[in-house]
Amino acid sequence: MKSPLLSLPGAVPAEGVDEGVAAHYGDLFREQRALADGTGFVDLSHRGVVTVTGEDRLSWLHLLLTQHVSELPTGQATEALILSANGHIEHALYLVDDGTTTWAHVEPGTQEALIAYLESMKFFYRVEVADRTADTAVVYLPAGSIAEAPEGAVVRETPYGRDLFLPREGLEAFAAQAGPPAGILAHEALRVEQHRPRLGFETDHRTIPHELGWIGTAVHLQKGCYRGQETVARVQNLGKPPRRLVFLHLDGSEVHLPPSGAEVRLADDGPGGRKIGFVTTSVRHHELGPVALALVKRNVPVDARLVAEETAAAQETVVEP
């Protein structure tokens, strides 16, 4: 889904998963500072949009999701996961209910698989699932923004800002009055600073919620059964996850950022040391410099000096060992 905002001055297209929107508009750090100051917006119109309608929608979703949503108040934002039978993360949903419809935005290209799963679980419940990606665009407004949501938009308000679900045909008109645009790279830099995981970036085929700090924010520990709950309960009550998310401060003298998947090793082990983790997302931050999120083995000491690919890295704890 290619955004019409790629025609704005200075727009440089993003690549990979975020293809279809702008990576930046010519000045990455200026765009980051604007978002941090509560101005501007980010075009997230490449993300998938899924809706659920029908009088059973919340009680039905409650059975499938890791989050407690059976009594979700109108307008209250939440996030939830769908797990495999073994407790591995398959989908991440960012939700809000407007009183008649539950709206969710998801990672680009994942909506079809999500809808296929939801359709397979409808049974006798009075629900309808729809792919609204073609007619609905997601836009992010940073915390502190005074920009007004256009009439008819559904607003999902979080501590980090507002996600707007608005008619795709109104995207250009909204952009014209919403302030300076910021690209997805600025959005990612602030996400990394906030230690917020992203499906497909901080996750792989065996990631469980405990490793990323998604317990509490996306996983409710006192709700009823859902697929994968046994793993969640067992790790929560009897053990520890095998890996943990860390925040890395990278050596700023290096020209290149370690890419996603780059090996993380203990600095004291030297260049031939064994792999103890990998970089998930690396960014250049307007204040912190080069930083990254990484998954490392749980037993790595919290004060250990690390190396990400060839770059020295100091770790900051996100998930306790």
N, C-alpha and C positions, 0 to 999 in steps of 0.2 A: 504494500500500500504506500505509494509515493506521495509525500505531502506537497501540497501547493506552496507551502512556505519555503521550499527549497529555491523558489524564485526570488526570495528577499535578498537585498544587497549583501554581499560577502558570504552567503551561505556556502558551506563546504559539506558535501554529503557524508554521512556516517557510513561505515562499512560493517560487514558481519551481521550479527543479530539485529543491530540497530539501523540497518540499511532502510532508507525511506524517509528519514528525517535528517536534520542538519547536525553534523558533529560539532560545528561552531560557526560563528558568523564573523570570523576574522580576528577576534581577540579573546582567547580562552580565559585569561585571568580577569579581564574586565567583566566578562560574563559571569564568572564565579563571584566576584565582589558584588555585582548587582544583585544576584540571588541571595547572597548572604545578608545584604542590606534590605531585603524584602521588596525588591523591584524587579520588573521584567517577568518573563514566563518561559516555559520550556514546552516545545512541541513534542508530545508523546503520541502523536496520532498513528504511529505504526504499531502500537500495542493492540492486542486483541481485546474485544469487548463482548461479554456474554451477559445475557439477562435471563432471569427466572421469574415467571409470573405464575399466578394461581394462588388460591387460598391456602394451599399446603406448603408453599414455597419455603418458609423458614423452618418449619418442623421437619421437612424433607431434607433440606440442606444440613440441618443439625445432625442427621444420621450419617452423613457422608464426610463432613468436614472435621478437622481437628479443633475447630473453634466452637464455642457455645453461641449459637445464633437463633435458637428457637424463640427467644424473646427479644431479639435485637431491636432496640428503639429506632423509630424512623429518624433518618439523618445521621445516625451514629456510625462512624467509620470503624471497620475492623479488618483484620487480615486472617487468612486461614490457609491450611495446606490440605492436599489430598495425598495420602500415603499408599504405598504398596502394601501387600499382605505382610511383608517383612519389615514394614516401618520405614522404608526408604522414601524420600520426598519425590513425588511425581509432578505435582502442580502447586503453584502459589497463587492465591486469589486475593485481590484487594477490593473489599466489599463495602457497599452501602445500600440501604433499603430506603426507598422514597415513599413507602406506605402502600404501594401497589406492585412495585417491581424491585427485585434485588438486582443491583448492577455490580459487575465485577470487571476489573481490567486485569489482564494476564500478559505473560511474556509474548512477544511477537511470534506468531506461527504456532503457538501451543493451543489456541482456542479449539481447533478441530478435534484434536485428541481429547481435550477436556469435555467437549460437548458429546462426543461419542460415548465416553464413560458415563456422563450424567444421563444420557438417553437410555443407556442399558440398565440404569437403576431406578427408572420411573415407576415401574410396576403399576399399582393402582392409585398412586398419589395424583392429586389434582394440581399438576404443574406443567408448565410449558417452558422449554429451554430454547433460546434463540441466539444466533450469532449476529451481533449488531456492529461488527467491525466496519462493514462497508458504509454504514450511514452515521456512525458515531465516532468522534475523535476525542482523545484524552489530552488534556492540557494541564500542566502543573503551574501553580502559582505559589511562590515561596512564602514561608511564614512571615507575617508582618505586612504582606501585600495588601494594599487598599483597593486594588482593581476589583471591579464588580463583575460577578458572574452574569452572563447574558440571560435574558428571560428564556425559560425552558431548559436551562442547563441543570443537571443533577450534580450536586456538590458533595465531595467526600473530604471532610476536614480532619486533618491529623496534626500532631505537634510539629511536623516538618513542613506543613503547608497544605494547600488545597488541590485536590485532583478534580477537574471539571470534566464531566461527560457532556459534550455539546454536539449538536448536529454538525456533521462533517461539512455541510454546505456553508455553515457560518464560521468556519475556521479562519478564513482570511479577514473577514470583517472584525472578528475578535482580536486578531493579531494587530490590526491597525490601531486599536485603541488601548491595548493592554500593556504598552511600554516596550522597552527594548527586548528583543528575543535573545535567549541564551540557548546554546546547543546542548546536545546530550552529554558531551564531555564535561561540561560544567556541572550538570546534574549528577553525573557519576562521581565527580570529585567530592561533592558534598555528601553523597551517599557513603562513600568510603570513609570520609571524616566522621560520619555519624555511626560507623560500624554496622550498617544495615546490610544484611545479606541479600543476594539476588539469585533467583533460580537460574541455573545454567551457568552462572559465574562462580558463586561460592559452593555450588552443589555439583556432585557427580552421581554416578549410578548407585552409590552405596551411602549417600549422606543421610543421616538421621537428624531430626530437629535439634536435639541437645547439642550437637557439635557447633551449631551456628548461633545459639542464643535465641532460638525461636520459641522456646518454652515460655509461656506467659503472654507473649505478644501475638503468636499465631496458633499456639497449642494450649487448650484449656485442660487442666489436669483433673478437674472434678466433674466433667461431663460424661455422658453415656458412651456406649460402644461406637466405634468406627473402625474402618479397616486400618490395620497397623497399630491399634491401640496397645496390644499386648507388648510390643517392643518398647513403646513409649513408657508404659508403666514399669516394665522390668528394668530399664535403664535408670529411670527416675528413682525407683525404690531399692534396687539391689546393686547397682553398679555405676560405672562412669562411661561416657562415650569414648570411643577409641581415638578420636581426634578432637581438636578444639580450634576455634577461630581466633586469630591474633591480628593485631594492627601493627604494621611495620613502618618505622621511620627509616627511609633509605638514604644511603650516602649520596649527598647532593652533588658531589663532584663527578659522578658518572653521567655521561651524556645520554645513554639509553636506559629506559625503564625495563626491568625484567618482565617479560610477557606473561600472560596467563598460562599456567602450567609449568613455569620455570621452577626448577628444583630448589628447595630450601634445605640447607645443611647447617650443621653446627660449625661456627667459625673456628673453634679450637681443633676440629678434626682435620683442617687443611683442605686443599683442593680435591683430594680423593675421598673425602668423608662421605659417609652414607647419607642417603636422602632421608630427611625426617619430615618432609612436607612439601607443599607446592604453593606458589603464588596463585591467587584466584583473580584479583583485580589490582592493577597498579595505575596510579594517576599522578599528575602534577597538580598540587594544591596551591592556591594563591598565597597562603600564609605558611603552611607547613612544609612546602617543598614537595619532593617526591615521596609518596607514601603508598602503602598497599595493604590489602587484606590477604591473608594466607591461612591455609589449614595445615596444622602441624600435629604430630603425635601428642597425645595427652600428657605423656610423661616427660616431655621436653621442659627443662627448668624454666621458670618464668623470667629469670634474669640471664638466661643464656644468650650469648652473642651469636647472631645468625648471619648467614650469607644467602642471598637470593640470586641464583645464577652466579654472577661474579660480583654482585653488589653487596657491600656490608649493610646489615640491617639490625636495628634495635627494636625489640618487640614490646608491645603494650598489650596487656591482657584484655581480651574481650570475653571469652568464656573461661571460667575458672577451671583449673586442672582437677 
